[in-house]
Structure formats: structure tokens, C-alpha cells
Amino acid sequence: MRNRAKALLGFFAVVLLLGACLGSAEASLPSNILVSARDGSESALSGGQGAPTILVFFSPVCRYCRSELKELEKLARWPIGRGIRIVAVAPGGFSDTVLDAVVSKWELDRVEVYSDPGNALFKAFRVKKVPFTVLFDVDGNQKEAFLGAADASELEELIKANQI
């Protein structure tokens, strides 16, 4: 009985270690995945550019996404939001025209809006539902991730709590 318990503990330790290693793959902003800007150009969303980053996965047809992106736009105007890079990424199925309409209708001046051709970024973060938000520090390391819309004051608290 004691040997079986040791074997099970060893097995679970390996599973936990493997899970930690696999989980760390999404612990930083990937620089090898290209996103498409509204002008059709492609670029990588690399972290560690000296600014904390808030990455929001959204859909143009999601009312909760609209709510959160408007709150992020508001946050960007507050003192705590200055210097934070705010990036919104939509699935690759949406055209540049649709994304331009989102920026215009939702009045997003300070939020960078991209699409994810092939949905590689969505897959890297295992995004199944939107809005899905990830906070990164100045070095591009993931600090927090959550599903669902947050308002500006909740986002401000997360920024303070994670010291980004």
C-alpha cells in the first residue's frame, strides 16, 4: 500500500511539473505569432517593449467585448492608464472594413486593433470565449488573465494589484 501511494505521489508530481512547464508557454507575450493590422500589414505583438500591455481577445459582434473595450479606452485616459499599451485582437474571419467600423463606432482612439489570421494567438492562449483579457508587465510576462468584461475601475485595481 505504501509503495502504491509513493508511486501515485510521484506520478502526480510529474503531472504537476509537466503542467507547470506547459502553462509557462503562455506566460509571456509570444513574439513569433503575427497579427494583421487594419491596413493589412502584419506584425508580431512582442512584449518587453518597456510598456505594460493589456491584451483583449474580442469579437466585433460581442456586446460584452464592446463594453470592455470602451472601458479600456476610458482607462487609457486616466493617469494610471497612461503608458499602458492596450491591444485588442479579433479572430481572423473579420475583414479590415469591419475592424475599421469597430474602431469608428466604438470610438477607440487609444486601443490598437488587430485581427488574428489563422487564429494562432487565440490558440496560443486557448481562448474559447470572449472577451478574454491578459495583463503583461513591462517585460512581457503574463501577470493576470480572466474571462468576461471588466469596467475601468476593476481594470485599475488589477493593474495596481499586479504592479504593472
C-alpha positions, 0 to 999 in steps of 0.5 A: 500500500505504501509503495502504491501511494509513493508511486501515485505521489510521484506520478502526480508530481510529474503531472504537476511539473509537466503542467507547470512547464506547459502553462509557462508557454503562455506566460509571456507575450509570444513574439513569433505569432503575427497579427494583421493590422487594419491596413493589412500589414502584419506584425508580431505583438512582442512584449518587453517593449518597456510598456505594460500591455493589456491584451483583449481577445474580442469579437466585433459582434460581442456586446460584452467585448464592446463594453470592455473595450470602451472601458479600456479606452476610458482607462487609457485616459486616466493617469494610471492608464497612461503608458499602458499599451492596450491591444485588442485582437479579433479572430481572423474571419473579420475583414479590415472594413469591419475592424475599421467600423469597430474602431469608428463606432466604438470610438477607440482612439487609444486601443490598437486593433488587430485581427488574428489570421489563422487564429494562432494567438487565440490558440496560443492562449486557448481562448474559447470565449470572449472577451478574454483579457491578459495583463503583461508587465513591462517585460512581457510576462503574463501577470493576470488573465480572466474571462468576461468584461471588466469596467475601468475601475476593476481594470485599475485595481488589477493593474495596481494589484499586479504592479504593472 
